[in-house]
Amino acid sequence: MSETLKIAVQKSGRLYEGSMKLLKECGIEVSNGNNQLRVKAANFPVEIFFLRDDDIPEYVQDAVADIGFVGENVVREKNKQVDPLEKLGFGKCRLSLAIPKNGTLKSVADLDGKKIATSYPVILRDYLREKNINASIHEISGSVEIAPRIGLADAICDLVSSGSTLFTNELMELEVLLQSESVLISNKKLTAEKKIILESLLFRIRSVKKARNNKYVLLNAPNDKLEKICSLLPGMRSPTILPLAESGWSSVHSVISEGDFWDIIEQLKANGAQGILIIPIEKMIL
């Protein structure tokens, strides 16, 4: 009987929707309508386990699951024997120290001798040791941000996304300890057959990621500016150029990176490009 790759996914919370969306974009059909804890894909040799995010690194280490989608912050905190394979591009956040806005603490050095509340004692302890700061770590789970208000701690170390929770609790970021996003981790001893399935999955994931990070652009360009315009649009190999019915003009098709998008568009317009159309890319195979 053929093997199935077992994937651990957060059963609820911050990374669940991103994980399921990614699997769908990879063409993998998974139905979890009855909130099952274990579901097989209909069209790809994978089985999804829905687990607590904090448990995923250990389950992958112990081969209960072969791979897992989990936050970098959890991987660092749990420090299990797993292989990080790929950043997945969603669930981005940061682990930060935060202090009361109107308090007496102003710098990291001021934390010496103070109490810090956190759900990430391992990462925080390593950071404080590196900074030679002797602070007391108060480990709690959930609602870390209220600790200073109720007198439980002088500062906190917690995940920050938009910063709205800190603002609501009259806290401000002092320093970022870790930039985090979802990652794919793997057991270190996969069978040869499971490695083949994993490579196929990684191929799909990377194609989806490339598509997210690039846009397809179509534009009309005067022929006397084609050389300059094409130099701005390298594309995957080189731009596609097609003559228009109107003499002296061509249609140029290419791909541009999301990060360079606005700078390139401004330069294209400055060099005479007209009728610029930007189209999302669903998949991108190089």
VENTAZI-V933723 format. One record per helix or strand of 2 or more residues. SS is the DSSP state (~ for helix, > for strand). FROM is the first residue (numbers start at 1). TO is the last residue. If there is no record, write none. Layout:
SS&FROM&TO ; SS&FROM&TO
//
This chain:
>&5&10 ; ~&16&25 ; >&38&40 ; >&46&51 ; ~&53&61 ; >&67&71 ; ~&72&78 ; >&83&87 ; >&93&100 ; ~&108&111 ; >&115&118 ; ~&121&130 ; >&136&139 ; ~&144&146 ; >&155&160 ; ~&164&168 ; >&171&180 ; >&182&186 ; ~&192&212 ; >&214&222 ; ~&223&232 ; >&240&243 ; >&249&257 ; ~&258&270 ; >&274&280
//
